[in-house]
Amino acid sequence: MLFHKLLELFFFKWRQTRISSIIWTISLVGVSLLTASAFSGMYQNQQERQAIAETMENPAMIAMVGPGYGIEDYTNGAMMAHQMLLFTAIVLAIMSILLVAKMTRKEEEEGKYELIRSLPVGRLSGLSASLILVSLLNVAIGLLTAIGLIAIDVEGMDIQGSILYGATLAAAGLIFTGITAIISQLMETSRATIGLSIGILLFCYLMRAIGDVSSEMLSLISPLGLLIRTEVYVDNYWWPIVVILLLFLIFIIIAFYLNNIRDVGAGLLPSKPGKQEASKWLLSPIGLILRLQRTAIISWLCAMLLIGGFLWFRFWRSGIVF
Protein backbone atom coordinates (compact mmCIF):
# COMPACT_ATOMS: atom_id res chain seq x y z
CA MET A 1 0.00 0.00 0.00
CA LEU A 2 1.33 3.41 -0.97
CA PHE A 3 0.00 5.17 2.15
CA HIS A 4 0.45 2.44 4.78
CA LYS A 5 1.17 3.83 8.30
CA LEU A 6 0.50 7.39 7.12
CA LEU A 7 -1.12 8.46 10.40
CA GLU A 8 1.77 7.13 12.50
CA LEU A 9 4.30 8.98 10.35
CA PHE A 10 2.25 12.17 10.56
CA PHE A 11 2.35 12.20 14.37
CA PHE A 12 6.03 11.24 14.31
CA LYS A 13 6.86 14.25 12.13
CA TRP A 14 4.64 16.47 14.27
CA ARG A 15 6.64 15.52 17.37
CA GLN A 16 9.82 16.42 15.51
CA THR A 17 8.64 19.84 14.36
CA ARG A 18 6.04 20.88 16.93
CA ILE A 19 8.23 23.49 18.65
CA SER A 20 9.23 25.25 15.43
CA SER A 21 5.65 25.01 14.14
CA ILE A 22 4.28 26.66 17.28
CA ILE A 23 6.91 29.41 17.08
CA TRP A 24 6.06 30.08 13.43
CA THR A 25 2.36 30.20 14.25
CA ILE A 26 2.65 32.56 17.22
CA SER A 27 5.08 34.84 15.39
CA LEU A 28 3.13 35.20 12.15
CA VAL A 29 -0.30 35.51 13.75
CA GLY A 30 1.04 37.91 16.38
CA VAL A 31 2.73 40.18 13.84
CA SER A 32 -0.42 40.36 11.72
CA LEU A 33 -2.63 41.26 14.68
CA LEU A 34 -0.17 43.79 16.10
CA THR A 35 0.17 45.43 12.69
CA ALA A 36 -3.60 45.68 12.30
CA SER A 37 -3.88 47.29 15.73
CA ALA A 38 -1.05 49.68 14.91
CA PHE A 39 -2.71 50.81 11.69
CA SER A 40 -5.89 51.69 13.58
CA GLY A 41 -4.01 53.99 15.95
CA MET A 42 -1.42 55.35 13.54
CA TYR A 43 -3.81 57.58 11.59
CA GLN A 44 -6.45 59.60 13.37
CA ASN A 45 -8.69 60.50 10.45
CA GLN A 46 -9.47 59.77 6.81
CA GLN A 47 -7.43 62.74 5.59
CA GLU A 48 -4.23 61.26 7.00
CA ARG A 49 -4.99 57.90 5.40
CA GLN A 50 -5.66 59.53 2.04
CA ALA A 51 -2.32 61.33 2.23
CA ILE A 52 -0.62 57.96 2.61
CA ALA A 53 -2.73 56.54 -0.22
CA GLU A 54 -1.31 59.13 -2.61
CA THR A 55 2.23 57.95 -1.87
CA MET A 56 1.28 54.36 -2.75
CA GLU A 57 0.44 55.19 -6.37
CA ASN A 58 3.97 55.81 -7.62
CA PRO A 59 5.65 53.04 -9.69
CA ALA A 60 8.24 52.25 -7.01
CA MET A 61 5.59 51.47 -4.40
CA ILE A 62 3.48 49.56 -6.92
CA ALA A 63 6.51 47.39 -7.73
CA MET A 64 7.14 46.84 -4.03
CA VAL A 65 3.66 46.07 -2.65
CA GLY A 66 1.43 45.74 -5.71
CA PRO A 67 -1.19 47.92 -7.38
CA GLY A 68 -3.33 50.01 -5.09
CA TYR A 69 -6.99 49.21 -4.55
CA GLY A 70 -9.45 51.06 -2.39
CA ILE A 71 -7.26 54.13 -2.82
CA GLU A 72 -10.29 56.42 -3.16
CA ASP A 73 -11.44 55.38 0.32
CA TYR A 74 -8.28 54.19 2.03
CA THR A 75 -9.69 52.45 5.09
CA ASN A 76 -7.65 50.65 7.74
CA GLY A 77 -8.53 47.36 6.08
CA ALA A 78 -7.47 48.45 2.60
CA MET A 79 -4.24 49.86 4.04
CA MET A 80 -3.48 46.68 5.98
CA ALA A 81 -4.09 44.39 3.00
CA HIS A 82 -2.35 46.63 0.48
CA GLN A 83 0.80 47.18 2.50
CA MET A 84 1.22 44.00 4.55
CA LEU A 85 -0.53 41.07 2.84
CA LEU A 86 2.13 40.44 0.19
CA PHE A 87 5.09 40.48 2.58
CA THR A 88 3.35 38.30 5.15
CA ALA A 89 2.50 35.85 2.36
CA ILE A 90 6.18 35.77 1.36
CA VAL A 91 7.18 34.87 4.93
CA LEU A 92 4.65 32.01 4.93
CA ALA A 93 6.09 30.84 1.63
CA ILE A 94 9.60 30.83 3.13
CA MET A 95 8.32 28.90 6.15
CA SER A 96 6.75 26.29 3.89
CA ILE A 97 9.92 25.96 1.81
CA LEU A 98 12.12 25.41 4.86
CA LEU A 99 9.78 22.92 6.52
CA VAL A 100 9.10 20.85 3.40
CA ALA A 101 12.81 20.68 2.56
CA LYS A 102 13.63 19.67 6.14
CA MET A 103 11.01 16.93 6.35
CA THR A 104 11.64 15.46 2.90
CA ARG A 105 15.01 15.93 1.25
CA LYS A 106 17.04 16.54 4.41
CA GLU A 107 15.75 13.35 6.03
CA GLU A 108 16.76 11.39 2.93
CA GLU A 109 20.11 13.15 2.80
CA GLU A 110 20.87 12.19 6.42
CA GLY A 111 19.71 8.60 5.95
CA LYS A 112 16.77 8.89 8.37
CA TYR A 113 14.12 8.19 5.78
CA GLU A 114 15.94 5.06 4.64
CA LEU A 115 15.56 3.67 8.16
CA ILE A 116 11.86 4.52 8.10
CA ARG A 117 11.44 2.86 4.71
CA SER A 118 12.98 -0.32 6.10
CA LEU A 119 9.84 -0.60 8.23
CA PRO A 120 6.42 -1.63 6.86
CA VAL A 121 5.40 1.85 5.62
CA GLY A 122 3.93 2.91 2.30
CA ARG A 123 6.13 4.34 -0.43
CA LEU A 124 4.28 7.67 -0.40
CA SER A 125 3.55 7.81 3.33
CA GLY A 126 6.59 9.90 4.23
CA LEU A 127 5.97 12.58 1.61
CA SER A 128 2.24 12.56 2.35
CA ALA A 129 2.76 13.03 6.09
CA SER A 130 5.14 15.94 5.48
CA LEU A 131 2.83 17.70 3.05
CA ILE A 132 -0.24 17.20 5.23
CA LEU A 133 1.60 18.61 8.25
CA VAL A 134 2.88 21.72 6.45
CA SER A 135 -0.47 22.25 4.75
CA LEU A 136 -2.34 22.04 8.06
CA LEU A 137 0.14 24.47 9.58
CA ASN A 138 -0.55 27.00 6.81
CA VAL A 139 -4.29 26.56 7.21
CA ALA A 140 -4.00 26.96 11.00
CA ILE A 141 -2.02 30.20 10.63
CA GLY A 142 -4.54 31.55 8.14
CA LEU A 143 -7.49 30.54 10.32
CA LEU A 144 -6.02 31.98 13.53
CA THR A 145 -5.13 35.20 11.72
CA ALA A 146 -8.69 35.53 10.42
CA ILE A 147 -10.18 34.84 13.86
CA GLY A 148 -7.79 37.32 15.46
CA LEU A 149 -8.59 40.08 12.97
CA ILE A 150 -12.29 39.54 13.55
CA ALA A 151 -11.78 39.56 17.33
CA ILE A 152 -9.83 42.85 17.50
CA ASP A 153 -12.61 44.47 15.44
CA VAL A 154 -10.62 47.26 13.79
CA GLU A 155 -12.67 49.83 11.89
CA GLY A 156 -12.66 49.05 8.16
CA MET A 157 -11.85 45.36 8.63
CA ASP A 158 -15.07 43.40 8.12
CA ILE A 159 -15.61 39.69 8.77
CA GLN A 160 -15.55 38.62 5.11
CA GLY A 161 -12.35 40.54 4.46
CA SER A 162 -10.66 39.08 7.54
CA ILE A 163 -11.57 35.55 6.46
CA LEU A 164 -10.22 36.23 2.97
CA TYR A 165 -7.04 37.75 4.44
CA GLY A 166 -6.36 34.54 6.36
CA ALA A 167 -7.27 32.39 3.35
CA THR A 168 -4.85 34.35 1.16
CA LEU A 169 -2.00 33.80 3.60
CA ALA A 170 -2.79 30.08 3.78
CA ALA A 171 -2.94 29.86 -0.02
CA ALA A 172 0.50 31.48 -0.31
CA GLY A 173 1.98 28.84 1.97
CA LEU A 174 0.16 26.01 0.21
CA ILE A 175 1.31 26.92 -3.30
CA PHE A 176 4.96 26.99 -2.24
CA THR A 177 4.46 23.79 -0.28
CA GLY A 178 3.53 22.18 -3.60
CA ILE A 179 6.39 23.85 -5.48
CA THR A 180 8.97 22.75 -2.89
CA ALA A 181 7.53 19.22 -2.89
CA ILE A 182 8.34 18.98 -6.60
CA ILE A 183 11.79 20.55 -6.21
CA SER A 184 12.64 18.08 -3.43
CA GLN A 185 12.12 15.23 -5.89
CA LEU A 186 14.44 16.83 -8.44
CA MET A 187 17.40 17.83 -6.26
CA GLU A 188 19.71 15.56 -4.26
CA THR A 189 20.37 17.84 -1.28
CA SER A 190 18.28 19.97 1.04
CA ARG A 191 20.47 23.01 0.33
CA ALA A 192 19.80 22.72 -3.38
CA THR A 193 16.09 22.25 -2.70
CA ILE A 194 15.90 25.35 -0.51
CA GLY A 195 18.08 27.38 -2.87
CA LEU A 196 16.04 26.61 -5.97
CA SER A 197 12.72 27.07 -4.14
CA ILE A 198 13.79 30.45 -2.74
CA GLY A 199 15.01 31.37 -6.21
CA ILE A 200 11.57 30.58 -7.63
CA LEU A 201 9.98 32.68 -4.89
CA LEU A 202 12.21 35.65 -5.72
CA PHE A 203 11.53 35.18 -9.43
CA CYS A 204 7.78 35.20 -8.73
CA TYR A 205 8.19 38.42 -6.74
CA LEU A 206 10.20 40.11 -9.50
CA MET A 207 7.79 38.92 -12.18
CA ARG A 208 4.91 40.31 -10.15
CA ALA A 209 6.71 43.62 -9.64
CA ILE A 210 7.42 44.04 -13.36
CA GLY A 211 3.92 42.92 -14.27
CA ASP A 212 2.21 45.27 -11.82
CA VAL A 213 4.04 48.22 -13.33
CA SER A 214 3.92 47.33 -17.03
CA SER A 215 1.83 44.22 -17.85
CA GLU A 216 -0.94 42.77 -15.69
CA MET A 217 -0.88 39.46 -17.58
CA LEU A 218 2.73 38.92 -16.49
CA SER A 219 1.72 39.58 -12.89
CA LEU A 220 -1.15 37.11 -13.08
CA ILE A 221 1.27 34.34 -14.07
CA SER A 222 3.06 34.82 -10.75
CA PRO A 223 1.38 33.18 -7.73
CA LEU A 224 2.17 36.28 -5.68
CA GLY A 225 0.61 38.54 -8.28
CA LEU A 226 -2.43 36.31 -8.38
CA LEU A 227 -2.87 36.39 -4.60
CA ILE A 228 -2.97 40.17 -4.27
CA ARG A 229 -5.80 40.22 -6.85
CA THR A 230 -8.06 39.14 -3.99
CA GLU A 231 -8.32 42.86 -3.09
CA VAL A 232 -8.97 42.04 0.54
CA TYR A 233 -11.23 44.40 2.51
CA VAL A 234 -12.30 46.15 -0.70
CA ASP A 235 -13.83 43.86 -3.35
CA ASN A 236 -12.97 40.55 -1.63
CA TYR A 237 -12.43 38.38 -4.73
CA TRP A 238 -12.22 34.63 -4.03
CA TRP A 239 -11.36 33.40 -7.52
CA PRO A 240 -7.56 33.77 -7.04
CA ILE A 241 -7.79 31.44 -4.02
CA VAL A 242 -9.62 28.84 -6.11
CA VAL A 243 -6.95 29.04 -8.84
CA ILE A 244 -4.14 28.71 -6.27
CA LEU A 245 -5.78 25.67 -4.66
CA LEU A 246 -6.16 23.98 -8.06
CA LEU A 247 -2.48 24.62 -8.80
CA PHE A 248 -1.59 23.27 -5.36
CA LEU A 249 -3.42 20.01 -6.07
CA ILE A 250 -1.72 19.69 -9.46
CA PHE A 251 1.72 20.25 -7.91
CA ILE A 252 1.02 17.67 -5.19
CA ILE A 253 0.01 15.06 -7.78
CA ILE A 254 3.19 15.76 -9.76
CA ALA A 255 5.30 15.46 -6.58
CA PHE A 256 3.68 12.11 -5.73
CA TYR A 257 4.37 10.81 -9.22
CA LEU A 258 8.01 11.90 -9.16
CA ASN A 259 8.48 10.45 -5.67
CA ASN A 260 7.08 7.13 -6.81
CA ILE A 261 9.46 6.76 -9.76
CA ARG A 262 12.76 7.69 -8.10
CA ASP A 263 15.02 5.85 -5.67
CA VAL A 264 15.34 6.84 -2.02
CA GLY A 265 18.14 9.37 -1.58
CA ALA A 266 18.41 10.09 -5.30
CA GLY A 267 17.29 13.15 -7.20
CA LEU A 268 15.89 13.15 -10.71
CA LEU A 269 18.36 15.87 -11.72
CA PRO A 270 22.01 14.77 -11.54
CA SER A 271 24.23 16.83 -9.27
CA LYS A 272 27.51 18.35 -10.41
CA PRO A 273 30.68 16.61 -9.24
CA GLY A 274 32.50 18.42 -6.45
CA LYS A 275 35.99 19.88 -6.60
CA GLN A 276 38.94 17.55 -6.17
CA GLU A 277 40.45 19.80 -3.49
CA ALA A 278 38.52 21.48 -0.71
CA SER A 279 38.58 25.24 -0.31
CA LYS A 280 40.69 26.77 2.46
CA TRP A 281 37.44 27.94 4.05
CA LEU A 282 36.56 24.32 4.83
CA LEU A 283 39.71 23.82 6.89
CA SER A 284 38.27 25.80 9.83
CA PRO A 285 35.14 24.96 11.88
CA ILE A 286 33.63 28.40 11.21
CA GLY A 287 34.25 28.10 7.48
CA LEU A 288 32.67 24.66 7.40
CA ILE A 289 29.57 25.86 9.27
CA LEU A 290 29.19 28.88 6.97
CA ARG A 291 29.56 26.64 3.93
CA LEU A 292 26.90 24.22 5.15
CA GLN A 293 24.47 26.93 6.22
CA ARG A 294 25.08 29.50 3.48
CA THR A 295 21.81 28.82 1.65
CA ALA A 296 19.71 29.27 4.79
CA ILE A 297 21.71 32.34 5.85
CA ILE A 298 21.38 34.03 2.45
CA SER A 299 17.68 33.16 2.26
CA TRP A 300 16.93 34.62 5.66
CA LEU A 301 19.04 37.71 5.02
CA CYS A 302 17.21 38.40 1.76
CA ALA A 303 13.82 37.91 3.42
CA MET A 304 14.64 40.08 6.43
CA LEU A 305 16.23 42.82 4.30
CA LEU A 306 13.17 42.86 2.06
CA ILE A 307 10.74 43.11 4.97
CA GLY A 308 12.95 45.52 6.93
CA GLY A 309 13.42 47.78 3.92
CA PHE A 310 9.71 47.93 3.33
CA LEU A 311 8.91 48.68 6.98
CA TRP A 312 11.57 51.39 7.14
CA PHE A 313 10.22 53.03 3.98
CA ARG A 314 6.69 52.71 5.32
CA PHE A 315 7.50 54.42 8.62
CA TRP A 316 9.71 56.99 6.90
CA ARG A 317 6.82 58.02 4.68
CA SER A 318 4.68 58.30 7.80
CA GLY A 319 7.20 60.58 9.50
CA ILE A 320 7.84 58.14 12.35
CA VAL A 321 11.55 57.69 11.50
CA PHE A 322 13.98 59.98 9.73
C-alpha positions as CSV (number, residue, x, y, z in Angstrom):
1,M,0.0,0.0,0.0
2,L,1.3,3.4,-1.0
3,F,0.0,5.2,2.2
4,H,0.4,2.4,4.8
5,K,1.2,3.8,8.3
6,L,0.5,7.4,7.1
7,L,-1.1,8.5,10.4
8,E,1.8,7.1,12.5
9,L,4.3,9.0,10.3
10,F,2.3,12.2,10.6
11,F,2.3,12.2,14.4
12,F,6.0,11.2,14.3
13,K,6.9,14.2,12.1
14,W,4.6,16.5,14.3
15,R,6.6,15.5,17.4
16,Q,9.8,16.4,15.5
17,T,8.6,19.8,14.4
18,R,6.0,20.9,16.9
19,I,8.2,23.5,18.6
20,S,9.2,25.3,15.4
21,S,5.7,25.0,14.1
22,I,4.3,26.7,17.3
23,I,6.9,29.4,17.1
24,W,6.1,30.1,13.4
25,T,2.4,30.2,14.2
26,I,2.6,32.6,17.2
27,S,5.1,34.8,15.4
28,L,3.1,35.2,12.2
29,V,-0.3,35.5,13.7
30,G,1.0,37.9,16.4
31,V,2.7,40.2,13.8
32,S,-0.4,40.4,11.7
33,L,-2.6,41.3,14.7
34,L,-0.2,43.8,16.1
35,T,0.2,45.4,12.7
36,A,-3.6,45.7,12.3
37,S,-3.9,47.3,15.7
38,A,-1.0,49.7,14.9
39,F,-2.7,50.8,11.7
40,S,-5.9,51.7,13.6
41,G,-4.0,54.0,15.9
42,M,-1.4,55.4,13.5
43,Y,-3.8,57.6,11.6
44,Q,-6.5,59.6,13.4
45,N,-8.7,60.5,10.5
46,Q,-9.5,59.8,6.8
47,Q,-7.4,62.7,5.6
48,E,-4.2,61.3,7.0
49,R,-5.0,57.9,5.4
50,Q,-5.7,59.5,2.0
51,A,-2.3,61.3,2.2
52,I,-0.6,58.0,2.6
53,A,-2.7,56.5,-0.2
54,E,-1.3,59.1,-2.6
55,T,2.2,58.0,-1.9
56,M,1.3,54.4,-2.8
57,E,0.4,55.2,-6.4
58,N,4.0,55.8,-7.6
59,P,5.7,53.0,-9.7
60,A,8.2,52.2,-7.0
61,M,5.6,51.5,-4.4
62,I,3.5,49.6,-6.9
63,A,6.5,47.4,-7.7
64,M,7.1,46.8,-4.0
65,V,3.7,46.1,-2.7
66,G,1.4,45.7,-5.7
67,P,-1.2,47.9,-7.4
68,G,-3.3,50.0,-5.1
69,Y,-7.0,49.2,-4.6
70,G,-9.5,51.1,-2.4
71,I,-7.3,54.1,-2.8
72,E,-10.3,56.4,-3.2
73,D,-11.4,55.4,0.3
74,Y,-8.3,54.2,2.0
75,T,-9.7,52.5,5.1
76,N,-7.7,50.7,7.7
77,G,-8.5,47.4,6.1
78,A,-7.5,48.4,2.6
79,M,-4.2,49.9,4.0
80,M,-3.5,46.7,6.0
81,A,-4.1,44.4,3.0
82,H,-2.3,46.6,0.5
83,Q,0.8,47.2,2.5
84,M,1.2,44.0,4.6
85,L,-0.5,41.1,2.8
86,L,2.1,40.4,0.2
87,F,5.1,40.5,2.6
88,T,3.3,38.3,5.1
89,A,2.5,35.8,2.4
90,I,6.2,35.8,1.4
91,V,7.2,34.9,4.9
92,L,4.7,32.0,4.9
93,A,6.1,30.8,1.6
94,I,9.6,30.8,3.1
95,M,8.3,28.9,6.2
96,S,6.8,26.3,3.9
97,I,9.9,26.0,1.8
98,L,12.1,25.4,4.9
99,L,9.8,22.9,6.5
100,V,9.1,20.8,3.4
101,A,12.8,20.7,2.6
102,K,13.6,19.7,6.1
103,M,11.0,16.9,6.3
104,T,11.6,15.5,2.9
105,R,15.0,15.9,1.2
106,K,17.0,16.5,4.4
107,E,15.8,13.3,6.0
108,E,16.8,11.4,2.9
109,E,20.1,13.2,2.8
110,E,20.9,12.2,6.4
111,G,19.7,8.6,5.9
112,K,16.8,8.9,8.4
113,Y,14.1,8.2,5.8
114,E,15.9,5.1,4.6
115,L,15.6,3.7,8.2
116,I,11.9,4.5,8.1
117,R,11.4,2.9,4.7
118,S,13.0,-0.3,6.1
119,L,9.8,-0.6,8.2
120,P,6.4,-1.6,6.9
121,V,5.4,1.8,5.6
122,G,3.9,2.9,2.3
123,R,6.1,4.3,-0.4
124,L,4.3,7.7,-0.4
125,S,3.5,7.8,3.3
126,G,6.6,9.9,4.2
127,L,6.0,12.6,1.6
128,S,2.2,12.6,2.3
129,A,2.8,13.0,6.1
130,S,5.1,15.9,5.5
131,L,2.8,17.7,3.0
132,I,-0.2,17.2,5.2
133,L,1.6,18.6,8.2
134,V,2.9,21.7,6.5
135,S,-0.5,22.2,4.7
136,L,-2.3,22.0,8.1
137,L,0.1,24.5,9.6
138,N,-0.6,27.0,6.8
139,V,-4.3,26.6,7.2
140,A,-4.0,27.0,11.0
141,I,-2.0,30.2,10.6
142,G,-4.5,31.5,8.1
143,L,-7.5,30.5,10.3
144,L,-6.0,32.0,13.5
145,T,-5.1,35.2,11.7
146,A,-8.7,35.5,10.4
147,I,-10.2,34.8,13.9
148,G,-7.8,37.3,15.5
149,L,-8.6,40.1,13.0
150,I,-12.3,39.5,13.6
151,A,-11.8,39.6,17.3
152,I,-9.8,42.8,17.5
153,D,-12.6,44.5,15.4
154,V,-10.6,47.3,13.8
155,E,-12.7,49.8,11.9
156,G,-12.7,49.1,8.2
157,M,-11.9,45.4,8.6
158,D,-15.1,43.4,8.1
159,I,-15.6,39.7,8.8
160,Q,-15.5,38.6,5.1
161,G,-12.3,40.5,4.5
162,S,-10.7,39.1,7.5
163,I,-11.6,35.5,6.5
164,L,-10.2,36.2,3.0
165,Y,-7.0,37.8,4.4
166,G,-6.4,34.5,6.4
167,A,-7.3,32.4,3.3
168,T,-4.9,34.4,1.2
169,L,-2.0,33.8,3.6
170,A,-2.8,30.1,3.8
171,A,-2.9,29.9,0.0
172,A,0.5,31.5,-0.3
173,G,2.0,28.8,2.0
174,L,0.2,26.0,0.2
175,I,1.3,26.9,-3.3
176,F,5.0,27.0,-2.2
177,T,4.5,23.8,-0.3
178,G,3.5,22.2,-3.6
179,I,6.4,23.8,-5.5
180,T,9.0,22.7,-2.9
181,A,7.5,19.2,-2.9
182,I,8.3,19.0,-6.6
183,I,11.8,20.6,-6.2
184,S,12.6,18.1,-3.4
185,Q,12.1,15.2,-5.9
186,L,14.4,16.8,-8.4
187,M,17.4,17.8,-6.3
188,E,19.7,15.6,-4.3
189,T,20.4,17.8,-1.3
190,S,18.3,20.0,1.0
191,R,20.5,23.0,0.3
192,A,19.8,22.7,-3.4
193,T,16.1,22.2,-2.7
194,I,15.9,25.4,-0.5
195,G,18.1,27.4,-2.9
196,L,16.0,26.6,-6.0
197,S,12.7,27.1,-4.1
198,I,13.8,30.4,-2.7
199,G,15.0,31.4,-6.2
200,I,11.6,30.6,-7.6
201,L,10.0,32.7,-4.9
202,L,12.2,35.7,-5.7
203,F,11.5,35.2,-9.4
204,C,7.8,35.2,-8.7
205,Y,8.2,38.4,-6.7
206,L,10.2,40.1,-9.5
207,M,7.8,38.9,-12.2
208,R,4.9,40.3,-10.1
209,A,6.7,43.6,-9.6
210,I,7.4,44.0,-13.4
211,G,3.9,42.9,-14.3
212,D,2.2,45.3,-11.8
213,V,4.0,48.2,-13.3
214,S,3.9,47.3,-17.0
215,S,1.8,44.2,-17.8
216,E,-0.9,42.8,-15.7
217,M,-0.9,39.5,-17.6
218,L,2.7,38.9,-16.5
219,S,1.7,39.6,-12.9
220,L,-1.2,37.1,-13.1
221,I,1.3,34.3,-14.1
222,S,3.1,34.8,-10.7
223,P,1.4,33.2,-7.7
224,L,2.2,36.3,-5.7
225,G,0.6,38.5,-8.3
226,L,-2.4,36.3,-8.4
227,L,-2.9,36.4,-4.6
228,I,-3.0,40.2,-4.3
229,R,-5.8,40.2,-6.8
230,T,-8.1,39.1,-4.0
231,E,-8.3,42.9,-3.1
232,V,-9.0,42.0,0.5
233,Y,-11.2,44.4,2.5
234,V,-12.3,46.1,-0.7
235,D,-13.8,43.9,-3.3
236,N,-13.0,40.5,-1.6
237,Y,-12.4,38.4,-4.7
238,W,-12.2,34.6,-4.0
239,W,-11.4,33.4,-7.5
240,P,-7.6,33.8,-7.0
241,I,-7.8,31.4,-4.0
242,V,-9.6,28.8,-6.1
243,V,-7.0,29.0,-8.8
244,I,-4.1,28.7,-6.3
245,L,-5.8,25.7,-4.7
246,L,-6.2,24.0,-8.1
247,L,-2.5,24.6,-8.8
248,F,-1.6,23.3,-5.4
249,L,-3.4,20.0,-6.1
250,I,-1.7,19.7,-9.5
251,F,1.7,20.3,-7.9
252,I,1.0,17.7,-5.2
253,I,0.0,15.1,-7.8
254,I,3.2,15.8,-9.8
255,A,5.3,15.5,-6.6
256,F,3.7,12.1,-5.7
257,Y,4.4,10.8,-9.2
258,L,8.0,11.9,-9.2
259,N,8.5,10.5,-5.7
260,N,7.1,7.1,-6.8
261,I,9.5,6.8,-9.8
262,R,12.8,7.7,-8.1
263,D,15.0,5.8,-5.7
264,V,15.3,6.8,-2.0
265,G,18.1,9.4,-1.6
266,A,18.4,10.1,-5.3
267,G,17.3,13.1,-7.2
268,L,15.9,13.2,-10.7
269,L,18.4,15.9,-11.7
270,P,22.0,14.8,-11.5
271,S,24.2,16.8,-9.3
272,K,27.5,18.3,-10.4
273,P,30.7,16.6,-9.2
274,G,32.5,18.4,-6.5
275,K,36.0,19.9,-6.6
276,Q,38.9,17.5,-6.2
277,E,40.4,19.8,-3.5
278,A,38.5,21.5,-0.7
279,S,38.6,25.2,-0.3
280,K,40.7,26.8,2.5
281,W,37.4,27.9,4.0
282,L,36.6,24.3,4.8
283,L,39.7,23.8,6.9
284,S,38.3,25.8,9.8
285,P,35.1,25.0,11.9
286,I,33.6,28.4,11.2
287,G,34.2,28.1,7.5
288,L,32.7,24.7,7.4
289,I,29.6,25.9,9.3
290,L,29.2,28.9,7.0
291,R,29.6,26.6,3.9
292,L,26.9,24.2,5.2
293,Q,24.5,26.9,6.2
294,R,25.1,29.5,3.5
295,T,21.8,28.8,1.7
296,A,19.7,29.3,4.8
297,I,21.7,32.3,5.8
298,I,21.4,34.0,2.4
299,S,17.7,33.2,2.3
300,W,16.9,34.6,5.7
301,L,19.0,37.7,5.0
302,C,17.2,38.4,1.8
303,A,13.8,37.9,3.4
304,M,14.6,40.1,6.4
305,L,16.2,42.8,4.3
306,L,13.2,42.9,2.1
307,I,10.7,43.1,5.0
308,G,13.0,45.5,6.9
309,G,13.4,47.8,3.9
310,F,9.7,47.9,3.3
311,L,8.9,48.7,7.0
312,W,11.6,51.4,7.1
313,F,10.2,53.0,4.0
314,R,6.7,52.7,5.3
315,F,7.5,54.4,8.6
316,W,9.7,57.0,6.9
317,R,6.8,58.0,4.7
318,S,4.7,58.3,7.8
319,G,7.2,60.6,9.5
320,I,7.8,58.1,12.3
321,V,11.5,57.7,11.5
322,F,14.0,60.0,9.7
